[in-house]
Amino acid sequence: MKTRKVAGEIAGGRVARLASVGASWHAATMSDGVEVRSAPAGGQGLFAARPFAAGATIRRIGLVREVTAERPLTAGETADHVCRIDGRSWLVGAPDRYVNHACEPSAWKRFDPDGGPEADMVALVDIPAGGEITYDYVLNTHGGGRWACGCGAATCRGMLEASWFDLSEATRRRQRPLLATWFVRRHAARLAQEGMA
């Protein structure tokens, strides 16, 4: 079974303007080139409604609002749709909240260089129409829990680590160019110590 938890410091975007249910939401997501539907391992996932070439921006990721002690989750909102960005918690809007984890992801979140929470969903590889859009949830994370992964990739790690720094050196070196500005700023000393500044 695929991991369903949106975890760590990964996400970004503007306030979602789409309703989370109903035909109008589905039609709007189709026009964005993505659609939510049943995922092969169960639950729901986000899929390409048209092809995306590697490096193409798929869409701007929608954040509903920051979640704080003063503005906690309310009825109908779930912690599975909350992500951590630069030490703050954000509720991810639909359809972006349906992106599942994969150890060999098809996309990543390209955060704005100013260090804010806004980000674009970008294809890492060519994604055909009908292909599932996935992220590596461990990218831009440090601290938190571990959980089992069942993404089915040939290189599935089996367990998702609580920190990007716990990944293999080869994986970290491959993912280093994808790190968010805010993550690099927060962990500059450790990145320098590991020769990845």
N, C-alpha and C positions, 0 to 999 in steps of 0.2 A: 504494500500500500504506500502511496506517495505521502510525503509529509504535507500537511495542510496548514502548518503554522507559518504566518508571516512573522519572521523573527529577525532580531538584530537591528542594526542601524542601516536599513536598506529601504528606500522609497523616496518619494518626493513629489512635488507638483503643485498645481493650483487647486483651489477649491473645486470639487467636482460639481458640475452643473446638471448632471444627469440624474434622473430618478433611479433608484436602485432596483426597481421592479417594473414590470409591465411592458407592453409592446413598444411604447415610445422610447424606452431605454434601450431595448433590443435593437430597434431600427437605428438609433443614434450610434450605438457601438458598431453596427455593421458599416455605417458610413465612415467610421474611423479606421476601418480595416481590421477590426478585431471582433471576436464574438465569444461569449461565455457559453460553454456547453459541458456535457459530462466528460470527465477525464478518463482515460483508459484504466487507471488504477483505482477509480472511484472518486466520488465527490465531483466538484466542478473545476474547470481550468479555463484559461484564456487561450484562444486559438486565433491564428491568422486567417482572416477572411479573404485575403489576397496575398500574393507572394511579397516577401521583404528580402532585399539583398543584404548581405553582411555589411554592417556599418550604417544602414538606413535607420532613420528615426521612425519608430513605429507610432508613437504618440507621446504627448505630455502626460505625466502621471498625476492623477488627481488626489489631493489631500482634502479631506473634509474639514478637519480642524485639529488643533493641538489638544491633547488630552492632559489635563492637569488635576491636581487635588481639588481645585475650585470648579473644574469642568470635567468631572469623571465620565466614564462611559454611561450611557443611559439605556433604557429598554430598547432592545433590537440591535444594539451595538455589541460587538464581541471583541475580546482581547486578541483573537486570532487575526483581526484586521488592523492591529496597531503595530507600528514599527518605530524603532528608535533611530533618530537622526540627530547627531551631534549632541547626545545626552538628553534629548527631548522626545516625548512620545507623540505620535501623529496617527490619527485615524485615516486609513487609506480608503478612498472612494471606489465605487464600482465603475468600470469593470476591472480596474487594476488590482483590486484585492483578491482576485481569483488567480493570479500568477502563482504557479506551484514551484517548488524547489526541484532542481536537478543538479547532480554533481557534474554533468556535462551540459550546462545551460545553453539555451538558444539566444538569450538576451541578457542585458545588464542595464543598470540604472546609471546614466551619465548625469551626475549632479552639476548644477550650474557652478562655474568657477568662483563665484563670489562667496561660496561656502554656505549658502542658505539651503533650505530643505527642498527646493524645487529641482526636478529632474525629468529627463526624457527617458523613455524606454527605447533602447537601441538594440538592433539585431547584432549578435556576435557572429552568427553564421547565416548562410542563406536559409530562410524559413519559407517553405512552400505554403501555398494556400491549404488550409486544413492542419498545418503543423502547430503543435502546442508551443506556446511562448512560456519559457521557464527562466528562473534566475538561480544563481547559487546564493542561498540565503546567508552563507557565512561571510560573503564579501562585505567589507565595512562593518564588521562586528567585533566586539571585544568584551567579553564578560557575558554572563547569563548561563542558561542551562544547555544541556546536550539532549539530543533526541535522536531516535532511530530514523534512518533514511531507507526508503524502499523505492528509489527513483527508477531503478532498473537499468541504469547506465552501466556499461562495461566496466567503468572505473568508479562505480558507486562506493563511497567511503564507508557505508554501513551505519556510521554514527555521524551526526552533524556536530562539529565541535562548537564550543562556546566562544571561540575566538579565532579570528582570521590567522593570528599568530600560531595557532596549533596545527594549521594545515602543513602539508609537506613543503619543503623549500622549493621544489619544482613548481608546485601549484601557486605558491606565493609569488614567485618570480614571474610566472605567466600572468597572474592577475594584478601585479603591481601597477601597470598603467591604467587599470580600471578603478583604482581607489579614489574615493571622493576627497576633495580638497580639505574638508573639515576632518576627515579621518586621518589624513596625512599630518595635518596641523596638530591634532591631539596626540599622535603617536610618533612625532618626528624623531625623538631621541631613540626609541626602539628601532625604528626603520633605519636610522643612521648606523646604529650598533650592528644591525644585520646586513649592512651594505646595500640597503634599498632606499636610501633617502632620495 
